[in-house]
Every structure is written in C-alpha cells, then in structure tokens.
Amino acid sequence: MTTMLPDSLPRDAPQAEIAMFELIRDAKGLDDCFCLHSLGIARHRRKSYAEADLVFIGPHGVFCLEVKGGHVVRNAGTWTIGWPKGKTYNSKEGPFVQSEGTRWALYDYLGANFGTKYRNEILLGWGVAFPDIIFTETDPEWDQDLIFDQRDKTRSFGLFVDRLEHYFRQRLKDTGKPQPQRLGAARVREIVDSLRGDFEIIPSILGLMAESQEELIRLSRDQFVVLDYCLNDKNPRMICEGAAGTGKTLIAVEAARRLAKKGNKVLFLCYNDNLARFLSAGNFDEGTKPQISTIHRFIGEIIKKAGLAGELSTARESLSENAFFQTAYPRLFEDAAASLFDCDELPQFDVVIIDEAQDILTLPILNCVDLVLDRGIASGRWMFFLDSGVQSDVYGRLDVGLTTALEQYQPFTFTLTENFRNPKAIVVEMCTLTGLAEPICRRQLVSKVEYAVWRNEADQGEKLKTTISNLLMEGVAPSDICVLSARKRENACIIRFPPKVGKPITYLDPENVYRVPESIFCSSVSAFKGLESEFIILTDMPSLDLMDAWAKSIFYVGMTRARSKLFALVNQEFYDVRTR
C-alpha cells in the first residue's frame, strides 16, 4: 500500500479526489511509495501560487497529478468541469496545462533546495485523472499516456505509474537528455521530507493564552443555550448534572444574574468559600445582585441573627466536625427559623440556586433550604447543579438517596456532556491517569500537559520556582498563575519551599481576597473546586500506584482547573509509572 500524507482527507474533499486517494492508497506493489494530497507550491512560473491535487513519489520518479471529477467540456477554448446541475467551474487553462505547470513549479523548488544536479537526477512528470469518465479526445496539448480515466479504475494504479515513467523516459530519450536512475528508498524519503516533513512549532505562552481566551468566548455562546431550559417558567425545578469543565457554574451564575435582573430575589449557594468570594466579586447590575454565600455561612448567619450564637459555639466545641455540620447546624437553623418566622424576619427567596450540590445537599440541609424558599422545595423554584461522579469523592458527602427523594417534585433533569473548559490534551491525560472515560471535548487548542520531574522535596521547590519564573519571563500576569497542592496548607511545597520570584504569593483562604493584583495564587486542590485559572501548576500529587477514590478525585479536579496550560511537578517514580 502507498503511504498517504496526510493519511485521510477532510470530509469536504471532492469525491473524485477521494476516489483517487483510495485507489492509490490500496494499490498493490507500491509499498515503498508515497503520495501527497493537495501540495501547495508557493512559487510558480506563471502564478503566485500553485497546488497539485496529488504528488506521487516512488522509485519510478515524482509525478504531479491533476484530478477532475464529473463531466468535461471544452467550448471555444473555455473548459467547463463538474456535474451538470451541480458544482462546476470554468477556466481558460485546462487541466493539462495546470498539471504541467505544477510539475515545473516543483522542478524549480527541488532545484532551489537541493541544487540543479540533484534535480536532474529525478524523473519528474505529470498526468491528469478523470475517474468519472472515459476520456478519448486527442489534441496537441496532451497524449493519451498521460490520462487516467474510468477504464483504469479496474486495474492497479501501479500500471498507470509504470505508463507515466515509460512516457517521460521516452521523452528524455527522444530529446537526447540523460536518463535518471530509479530512486532509492533514502532519496524517496528525502524528497518526501522536503515537501511535507513533520514539524512541531510551539506557540508562545502569551499566544497560547490569547488563543485560549478567544476560543472560550466563542464556545461560551453554545453553553448559554442551556439557559433556555433554566429560565423557562415551565421548568421551575431543575437538576443539572455535569462533569468538570462542562460549564455548570457558568450557567448557574448566568441564570442567577438573569433571574435577579427580572426582579426575583435569588439565593445562590455553594460549598467552596473561595468560589463564593470569587462570585460575589463578579459584575452584577446594581440593585439586582443575587445573595451569594456558602451554605454553612448562610445557615450560620441565620442562627446568629436569631440569637443562638452561644448554642452554635457550644455545639462546635462539643461535637465532631461531621456531627456539627450535619446535625447541629440543621437543628439550630430550624430553631432559628421558627424564631425569626414569628417576628417576620426570616428571609424568603423566589429562587434558590445551588452549585456544587454534591458537596452540600443532604436531607437535613434540604429541609433548611425549604424554610427560606417561597412555596418550599415542593412548589418553589430551584436549580441544583452537581457532579455525582469522581469529583464528589473529594469530600465524600454525596447523599445518594437525595436525588431519588427530589424526584417526587418532578424536576426537569438534564446532563451536560461536553467539556468546554480544558484543552483536549489535558482531558485525555487526566483520563489516562484516572482510568475515566474520555468526555466530548469542544476545545481545539493544542496544549499538552508539561511534566517536570523532581528528585526530592527541595528539588520540587526548585522546579516550582523555575516553572513560575519561566511563565513570568514570558509575560504572563502573576494573577493568571495558580499553584495547587494535593496536601494541606502546612505541608504544601509552596509553603515549605516558597519560591522567590519577585512577586507576592497569596494562599487562598478566608482572610485573602481572590484575585489580588500582581499576586501568584496557591491553594489546595479541594479548596479550588469550582474555580479555574489560565495556568495551573500541580504539586505534591499522589502516587499512581495508590489510585484510590480520593487520589482519583484529586487528579480529576486539579487537572481540570486549567484553561490554557497545565504543568505537573512529579517525582521520578510517578513519571516512570506514567511512561512505562
């Protein structure tokens, strides 16, 4: 079989070219041959640019082929080619002149790159293919030996190549010119590489980010189509399921914004404090901003408003963390709600929107939401956005029975299946590490995961410093860089070995405001759920040999935070397991 470059054609390629492509590819006896499709040649003797439909390269020589599908008509010197009542084109220059022209353009290119002597050692010819018709017309402009037509389709393409070689060797003999030897495998490869060699040009970091941002803006329009369902009054109750990067938070925030703008009193709840603070700092129309809070802060404020701060403090001191949040909080909230309701001070909301619902919703917490939602959970308007997949294992709080309980209220449910946030290479790498099924990726940005291998903890600190310094030197704004750690703050690499890069480093916690100007940010992976950054640097990652549910969720969440580029600092053991 002939090696085709590229190995497939685009869907919109002409049918005649597809037919010839497949004939050449599948021909027997041409295993040491190559065929290039749609080869552009920037310099032409008569035109500013030439393009050969196919260029066949093998021991026989190099042959430029023009492919013409459909009917062929020449009338008063004008050629009309194509299907009647279909797509046709007219040209004063016929296919034979076109094909011969690309041959001479290729002749000049090879001479300029390898020298005239090299060029004269190659048998260089041309031909025209009419795969849809039998072409028997005669004319001084062409010879029948140069034509491939419907009759040749039943024979091996190799016979046509033999015919072209014999024809052009005879022409050289008739004109007294020397005969080139057949081309060896190395010479064939050299010609192929000069015409269509492999290369990889990596864009600058700033160029990568600019391309990423432009792509995200285009794709955001498609994400907002889901808002038609969210804002439809016929869907007052809704459950939206989606994996990381599918746009749950984007859609939830935009729904909150638009519903609030219509005069609704909207409560937007999430679990992650960093996410709540980031969203609260967003741009909302004056006077129509939703109330944005974490679920536990909101519940705590209601409890304190009812004068039960002392009881809350006592419960915090006497109970475990789980019992405090899952039992004491809901119980004290119900007591506070009853007290505030009697004096008409319990806030009521027209709409409740909950993001990160897999980390929040339990039946006791749902009962709390029921008390502040106008007409309650049964008849009120609510939207719950969640990821019940591997992301829920970060905190392990998903109440699997809750969704079943909510079904009695007949919510409209749908699942987001397309990843809009991450470049595909990042998603593919994440799925390779975790064993998860690859989702549909809408991003086309080419941005591979970049690994840096460290020998010990101090060396990881040096690798982190180098990675940040390189980004800053390439012009990346510090606030577009976020360092994530799988460990708690006190054990994180960036805290133990703080990189001195001439810019402040801000660890995201309740005392810090998100997106401090001119500051590099860092966080635990779990505390960065729901957020994203242009450039993510992962540190302190778990071992690949111990891929339990928690480790899998850390890789899943950490890697899917990156919009433009992901860097991962890993030890040698990790890298060896990944590449073996």
Stockholm file with secondary structure:
# STOCKHOLM 1.0

chainA/1-580         MTTMLPDSLPRDAPQAEIAMFELIRDAKGLDDCFCLHSLGIARHRRKSYAEADLVFIGPHGVFCLEVKGGHVVRNAGTWTIGWPKGKTYNSKEGPFVQSEGTRWALYDYLGANFGTKYRNEILLGWGVAFPDIIFTETDPEWDQDLIFDQRDKTRSFGLFVDRLEHYFRQRLKDTGKPQPQRLGAARVREIVDSLRGDFEIIPSILGLMAESQEELIRLSRDQFVVLDYCLNDKNPRMICEGAAGTGKTLIAVEAARRLAKKGNKVLFLCYNDNLARFLSAGNFDEGTKPQISTIHRFIGEIIKKAGLAGELSTARESLSENAFFQTAYPRLFEDAAASLFDCDELPQFDVVIIDEAQDILTLPILNCVDLVLDRGIASGRWMFFLDSGVQSDVYGRLDVGLTTALEQYQPFTFTLTENFRNPKAIVVEMCTLTGLAEPICRRQLVSKVEYAVWRNEADQGEKLKTTISNLLMEGVAPSDICVLSARKRENACIIRFPPKVGKPITYLDPENVYRVPESIFCSSVSAFKGLESEFIILTDMPSLDLMDAWAKSIFYVGMTRARSKLFALVNQEFYDVRTR
#=GR chainA/1-580 SS CCEEESSSCCTTSCHHHHHHHHHHHHCTTCTTCEEEEEEEESCCSSSSCEEEEEEEEETTEEEEEEECCSEEEEETTEEEEECTTSCEEEESSCHHHHHHHHHHHHHHHHHHHHCHHHHHTSCEEEEEEETTSCCCCCBTTBCGGGEEEGGGGGSCHHHHHHHHHHHHHHHHHHTTCCCCCCCCHHHHHHHHHHHHCCCCCCCCHHHHHHHHHHHHHHHHHHHGGGHHHHTCTTCCEEEEEECTTSCHHHHHHHHHHHHHHTTCCEEEEESCHHHHHHHHTSCCCTTCCCEEEEHHHHHHHHHHHTTCHHHHHHHHHHSCHHHIIIIIHHHHHHHHHHHHHHTTCSCCBSEEEESSGGGTCCHHHHHHHHHHBTTHHHHSEEEEEECCSGGGGTTTCCCTTHHHHHGGGCCEEEEECEECSSCHHHHHHHHHHHCCCCCEECCCCCCCCEEEEESSHHHHHHHHHHHHHHHHHTTCCGGGEEEEESSCGGGCHHHHSCCCSSSCEEECSTTSCSSCTTCEEEEETGGGTTCCEEEEEEESCCCGGGCCHHHHHHHHHHHTTEEEEEEEEEEHHHHHHHHC
#=GC SS_cons         CCEEESSSCCTTSCHHHHHHHHHHHHCTTCTTCEEEEEEEESCCSSSSCEEEEEEEEETTEEEEEEECCSEEEEETTEEEEECTTSCEEEESSCHHHHHHHHHHHHHHHHHHHHCHHHHHTSCEEEEEEETTSCCCCCBTTBCGGGEEEGGGGGSCHHHHHHHHHHHHHHHHHHTTCCCCCCCCHHHHHHHHHHHHCCCCCCCCHHHHHHHHHHHHHHHHHHHGGGHHHHTCTTCCEEEEEECTTSCHHHHHHHHHHHHHHTTCCEEEEESCHHHHHHHHTSCCCTTCCCEEEEHHHHHHHHHHHTTCHHHHHHHHHHSCHHHIIIIIHHHHHHHHHHHHHHTTCSCCBSEEEESSGGGTCCHHHHHHHHHHBTTHHHHSEEEEEECCSGGGGTTTCCCTTHHHHHGGGCCEEEEECEECSSCHHHHHHHHHHHCCCCCEECCCCCCCCEEEEESSHHHHHHHHHHHHHHHHHTTCCGGGEEEEESSCGGGCHHHHSCCCSSSCEEECSTTSCSSCTTCEEEEETGGGTTCCEEEEEEESCCCGGGCCHHHHHHHHHHHTTEEEEEEEEEEHHHHHHHHC
//
